[in-house]
Amino acid sequence: MIKQLELVNRSGHTLRGILDFPDEKDTAPVLVHIHGFGGTKTGYKNAHTHMGRALAANGIACVRFDMYGNGDSDGEFSDMTFTSLLEDTEDIFNWARAQPWAEADNMILSGQSMGGYVAACAAPRLNPAALVLQCPGAGMWFGALERAQMMEEQGIFYADVEGQKFSTAFNKDLHQYEPFSTAEGYKNRVLLIRGTADELVDDGTCQKYCSVYGDACTYVTIEGANHNFASLPARAACEKAIIDFLAK
């Protein structure tokens, strides 16, 4: 079953999403997935859509929302902050957990790229049953404040990111969320996935996350996969890693 979703976040804005739910089930485990920077609930070349349907076919519901300022949700991209992403993640997760079709004790938080960074920061607050990080984009934190200050000193307060108006205020807000210390405190199982041909998230970033989570972390590398797992073998391997991990 596929269902359109809407919720109003704590700031009074409407977020719009999709539920993929297993057929012939009344309740199910729920994976809440957070998209990456400049992305949407469908993912690159519909990768998140395909993942949601694969999860539903294996008995796991998948909830995917456009974050505030992205996709079909309210707001402008220029108004998005890292804090708003974290708040939206909390609002979406808590809303999903309260639904009658959700197994409230079997909620999984997931994110890809920047969404992985967001999910890792939100996990200690939300305490999901499991955490899935696809190439978490922690590297965007490094130098963020300096880049914003340098631009503002030149009277520049917005950047043109492929047609998206990106505010320097985002990076100034981001600076307060050092990725690895903010991820500390989450104790449940973690799956971390990276493609070996990923040019945006390096192995060192993933290893550092693994050191935060210790023995609770399973690190899977997919040979030849890029940042978006954009090939048929890479997409299949990524989905299989998630399904196998959650089956345990």
C-alpha positions as CSV (number, residue, x, y, z in Angstrom):
1,M,0.0,0.0,0.0
2,I,1.2,3.5,-0.8
3,K,-0.4,6.5,0.9
4,Q,0.1,10.2,0.7
5,L,0.9,11.8,4.1
6,E,0.8,15.3,5.6
7,L,1.7,16.6,9.0
8,V,2.1,20.0,10.6
9,N,5.5,20.5,12.2
10,R,6.1,22.4,15.4
11,S,6.5,25.7,13.5
12,G,3.1,25.4,11.9
13,H,4.4,24.3,8.4
14,T,2.9,21.4,6.4
15,L,5.3,18.6,5.5
16,R,4.3,16.2,2.8
17,G,5.4,12.6,2.5
18,I,4.7,9.0,1.4
19,L,4.1,5.8,3.3
20,D,5.0,2.5,1.8
21,F,3.2,-0.2,3.9
22,P,3.3,-4.0,3.7
23,D,0.2,-5.5,2.1
24,E,-2.1,-7.5,4.2
25,K,-0.7,-6.2,7.5
26,D,-2.3,-4.1,10.2
27,T,0.9,-3.0,11.9
28,A,4.5,-3.1,11.0
29,P,8.0,-1.9,12.0
30,V,8.6,1.5,10.5
31,L,11.7,3.0,9.0
32,V,11.7,6.8,8.8
33,H,14.1,7.9,6.1
34,I,15.6,11.4,5.8
35,H,16.7,12.7,2.4
36,G,20.0,14.5,1.6
37,F,20.9,18.1,0.8
38,G,18.8,19.6,-1.9
39,G,17.0,16.3,-2.2
40,T,13.5,15.0,-1.8
41,K,11.6,12.0,-0.5
42,T,12.0,10.2,-3.8
43,G,15.8,10.4,-3.7
44,Y,18.3,10.5,-6.6
45,K,16.8,8.8,-9.7
46,N,13.9,7.6,-7.3
47,A,16.4,5.6,-5.1
48,H,14.4,6.3,-1.9
49,T,11.1,5.4,-3.6
50,H,12.6,2.0,-4.7
51,M,14.0,1.4,-1.2
52,G,10.6,2.1,0.4
53,R,8.9,-0.4,-1.9
54,A,11.6,-3.0,-1.3
55,L,11.2,-2.5,2.5
56,A,7.4,-2.9,2.3
57,A,7.8,-6.1,0.3
58,N,9.9,-7.4,3.2
59,G,7.4,-6.5,5.9
60,I,8.8,-3.1,6.9
61,A,6.9,0.2,6.5
62,C,8.8,3.2,5.2
63,V,7.9,6.8,5.9
64,R,9.6,9.5,3.7
65,F,8.9,13.2,3.9
66,D,10.2,16.3,2.1
67,M,11.8,18.4,4.8
68,Y,10.8,22.0,5.3
69,G,11.9,24.1,2.3
70,N,12.3,21.0,0.1
71,G,10.2,19.2,-2.5
72,D,6.5,19.4,-1.9
73,S,6.7,20.6,1.7
74,D,6.1,24.2,2.8
75,G,8.8,26.8,2.8
76,E,11.7,28.0,0.7
77,F,15.1,26.3,0.5
78,S,16.7,29.5,1.7
79,D,14.8,29.3,5.0
80,M,16.0,25.8,5.9
81,T,18.5,25.4,8.7
82,F,20.2,22.4,10.2
83,T,18.1,23.0,13.4
84,S,14.9,23.0,11.3
85,L,16.0,19.6,9.8
86,L,16.6,18.2,13.2
87,E,13.2,19.5,14.5
88,D,11.5,18.1,11.4
89,T,13.1,14.7,11.9
90,E,11.9,14.6,15.5
91,D,8.4,15.7,14.5
92,I,8.2,13.2,11.7
93,F,9.5,10.3,13.8
94,N,7.3,11.0,16.8
95,W,4.3,11.5,14.5
96,A,5.0,8.1,12.8
97,R,5.5,6.4,16.1
98,A,2.1,7.5,17.3
99,Q,0.2,6.1,14.2
100,P,-2.0,3.1,14.8
101,W,-0.2,1.2,12.0
102,A,3.2,1.6,13.6
103,E,4.9,-0.8,16.0
104,A,6.0,1.9,18.4
105,D,8.8,-0.3,19.9
106,N,10.2,-1.1,16.5
107,M,11.0,2.3,14.9
108,I,14.1,2.7,12.8
109,L,15.7,6.0,11.8
110,S,17.5,6.2,8.5
111,G,19.2,8.9,6.4
112,Q,21.3,9.3,3.3
113,S,24.1,11.9,2.9
114,M,23.2,15.0,4.8
115,G,20.1,13.1,5.9
116,G,22.5,10.6,7.5
117,Y,24.3,13.4,9.4
118,V,20.9,14.6,10.5
119,A,19.7,11.1,11.6
120,A,23.0,10.5,13.6
121,C,22.4,13.8,15.4
122,A,18.8,13.1,16.1
123,A,19.3,9.4,17.2
124,P,20.4,10.2,20.8
125,R,17.2,12.3,21.3
126,L,14.8,9.8,19.7
127,N,16.4,6.5,20.7
128,P,15.1,4.5,17.7
129,A,15.4,0.7,17.8
130,A,18.0,0.8,15.1
131,L,19.8,3.5,13.0
132,V,20.7,3.2,9.3
133,L,23.3,5.7,7.9
134,Q,23.9,5.7,4.2
135,C,27.1,7.7,3.4
136,P,26.5,10.2,6.3
137,G,27.6,13.6,5.2
138,A,29.4,14.8,8.3
139,G,32.1,16.5,6.2
140,M,29.8,19.4,5.4
141,W,30.4,20.6,9.0
142,F,34.1,21.3,8.6
143,G,34.8,24.9,7.6
144,A,31.1,25.7,7.5
145,L,31.3,28.7,9.8
146,E,34.4,30.0,8.1
147,R,32.8,29.8,4.7
148,A,29.8,31.7,5.9
149,Q,31.8,34.4,7.5
150,M,34.1,34.8,4.5
151,M,31.0,35.3,2.2
152,E,29.3,37.7,4.6
153,E,32.4,39.8,4.8
154,Q,32.1,40.3,1.1
155,G,28.4,41.2,1.4
156,I,27.2,37.8,0.1
157,F,24.5,36.2,2.1
158,Y,23.2,33.6,-0.4
159,A,24.8,31.1,-2.8
160,D,23.2,29.7,-6.0
161,V,23.3,26.0,-5.6
162,E,22.1,24.7,-8.9
163,G,19.1,27.0,-8.8
164,Q,18.5,26.7,-5.1
165,K,19.0,29.8,-2.9
166,F,21.2,28.7,-0.1
167,S,21.7,31.0,2.9
168,T,24.9,31.5,4.7
169,A,22.8,31.3,7.9
170,F,22.5,27.6,7.3
171,N,26.3,27.1,7.8
172,K,26.3,29.4,10.8
173,D,23.6,27.3,12.4
174,L,25.3,24.1,11.3
175,H,28.4,25.0,13.2
176,Q,26.8,24.2,16.5
177,Y,26.3,20.5,15.6
178,E,29.8,19.0,15.5
179,P,28.9,15.6,13.9
180,F,30.6,13.0,16.1
181,S,30.2,14.5,19.5
182,T,26.5,15.2,18.7
183,A,26.1,11.5,17.7
184,E,27.3,10.3,21.1
185,G,24.9,8.7,23.5
186,Y,23.0,6.5,21.0
187,K,23.5,2.8,22.1
188,N,21.3,0.7,19.9
189,R,22.3,-1.1,16.6
190,V,23.7,0.9,13.7
191,L,24.2,0.0,10.1
192,L,26.6,2.3,8.1
193,I,26.8,1.9,4.3
194,R,29.3,3.5,2.0
195,G,30.2,3.0,-1.7
196,T,33.9,2.6,-2.3
197,A,33.7,5.1,-5.2
198,D,32.0,7.7,-3.1
199,E,33.8,11.1,-3.8
200,L,31.8,13.1,-1.2
201,V,32.0,10.9,1.9
202,D,35.3,9.3,2.6
203,D,36.1,6.1,4.5
204,G,37.6,8.1,7.4
205,T,34.3,9.8,8.1
206,C,32.6,6.4,8.3
207,Q,35.3,4.9,10.5
208,K,35.0,7.8,12.9
209,Y,31.2,7.2,13.2
210,C,32.0,3.5,13.8
211,S,34.3,4.6,16.7
212,V,31.4,6.5,18.2
213,Y,29.1,3.5,18.1
214,G,31.7,0.8,18.9
215,D,30.6,-2.8,18.7
216,A,27.0,-1.8,18.0
217,C,28.0,-0.6,14.5
218,T,28.0,-2.8,11.3
219,Y,29.9,-1.2,8.5
220,V,29.1,-2.3,5.0
221,T,31.1,-1.2,1.9
222,I,29.7,-1.6,-1.6
223,E,32.4,-2.1,-4.2
224,G,32.3,0.5,-7.0
225,A,29.2,2.3,-5.7
226,N,29.1,6.1,-5.8
227,H,27.6,8.5,-3.3
228,N,24.0,7.9,-4.6
229,F,24.5,4.1,-5.1
230,A,23.5,5.0,-8.7
231,S,23.7,1.6,-10.5
232,L,21.5,-1.4,-10.5
233,P,24.1,-3.6,-8.6
234,A,24.8,-0.8,-6.1
235,R,21.2,-0.1,-5.4
236,A,20.4,-3.8,-4.9
237,A,23.3,-4.2,-2.6
238,C,22.4,-1.2,-0.5
239,E,18.8,-2.4,-0.1
240,K,19.9,-5.9,0.7
241,A,22.2,-4.7,3.4
242,I,19.4,-2.7,5.0
243,I,16.9,-5.6,4.8
244,D,19.4,-8.2,6.1
245,F,20.4,-5.9,9.0
246,L,16.8,-5.2,10.0
247,A,15.9,-8.9,9.7
248,K,18.2,-9.6,12.6
